[in-house]
């Protein structure tokens, strides 16, 4: 698949920062991972998988850092990904989330909501 804006670079940077954060547990590494995921999303703002990637990053940061604000952002981005996927135009329906993917995202939302209570 063509990547005219080189989102792969930002996705790779996200992974590098997440790997560093897994070792350092440092907020700045998680913030850099979030920034890279945000930059990838900015290049293709109508891409539900990029929203899920950003949500995953917020969820991991929120869990490790014990930050409910980041957890809340993860929930928002997961829900936005589902909503955006529902709005795909007809010719793009083949790219929609599979039912198993939708269910996995919904389970993530539920688990994060439970963690906030």
C-alpha atoms as one frame of an Amber mdcrd trajectory, in Angstrom:
protein
   0.000   0.000   0.000   1.286   3.458  -0.908   2.195   5.781   1.937   2.453
   9.190   0.298   2.930  11.020   3.586   5.270   8.441   5.148   3.093   7.633
   8.143   5.238   4.541   8.536   7.970   6.758   9.959   5.681   8.059  12.704
   4.349   4.570  13.412   7.911   3.312  13.783   8.796   6.242  16.056   5.758
   5.405  18.200   7.051   1.848  18.566  10.559   3.013  19.460   9.220   5.363
  22.131   6.919   2.667  23.515   9.856   0.261  23.764  11.879   2.898  25.609
   8.916   3.626  27.866   8.528  -0.067  28.684  12.017   0.046  30.171  12.144
   3.573  31.573   8.517   3.939  32.726   9.164   7.625  32.109   6.280   9.959
  31.274   8.319  11.756  28.610   8.795   8.525  26.630   5.041   7.907  26.674
   4.410  11.500  25.645   6.795  11.091  22.704   4.973   7.908  21.671   1.650
   9.765  21.875   3.097  12.614  19.812   4.300  10.212  17.096   0.904   8.452
  16.975  -0.803  11.854  16.799   1.432  12.899  13.896   0.591   9.697  12.000
  -3.109  10.344  12.579  -2.780  13.956  11.419  -1.564  12.704   8.042  -4.614
  10.454   7.588  -7.272  11.789   9.980  -9.997   9.593   8.482  -8.136   6.356
   9.295  -9.806   4.388  12.114  -6.777   2.085  12.671  -4.623   5.171  13.318
  -7.131   6.256  15.968  -6.872   2.794  17.536  -3.085   3.082  17.538  -3.301
   6.420  19.328  -5.850   4.978  21.767  -3.600   1.979  22.469  -0.753   4.361
  23.231  -2.865   6.425  25.631  -4.189   3.242  27.267  -0.699   1.885  27.904
   0.535   5.222  29.232  -2.518   5.598  31.449  -2.105   2.089  32.840   1.606
   2.330  33.575   1.576   5.909  34.848  -1.714   5.548  36.715  -3.035   8.576
  34.852  -6.846   8.626  34.576  -6.735  11.519  32.085  -4.729   9.405  29.650
  -7.088   6.498  30.211  -9.992   8.817  29.412  -8.277   9.913  26.196  -7.842
   6.262  25.231 -11.571   5.645  25.659 -12.385   8.737  23.572 -10.092   7.659
  20.741 -11.342   4.053  20.709 -14.913   5.316  20.482 -13.958   7.811  17.769
 -12.401   4.963  15.768 -15.608   2.930  15.980 -17.715   5.953  15.044 -15.474
   6.847  12.113 -15.513   3.249  10.907 -19.328   3.323  10.938 -19.255   6.408
   8.700 -17.125   4.897   5.943 -18.565   5.554   2.501 -19.844   2.624   0.455
 -16.736   1.961  -1.646 -14.614   1.917   1.510 -16.746  -0.660   3.332 -14.250
  -3.404   2.523 -11.773  -1.658   4.803 -14.140  -1.642   7.791 -13.215  -3.324
  11.029 -14.095  -6.994  11.102 -16.660  -7.954  13.773 -13.879  -9.481  15.894
 -11.895  -6.227  15.716 -14.944  -4.179  16.737 -15.568  -6.524  19.656 -11.931
  -6.275  20.768 -12.121  -2.464  20.733 -15.388  -2.524  22.662 -13.792  -4.850
  25.252 -10.887  -2.424  25.593 -13.320   0.443  26.205 -15.179  -1.558  28.849
 -11.959  -2.603  30.591 -10.706   0.985  30.676 -14.009   2.258  32.030 -13.872
  -0.416  34.728 -10.337   0.658  35.635 -11.551   4.215  36.208 -14.169   3.077
  38.732
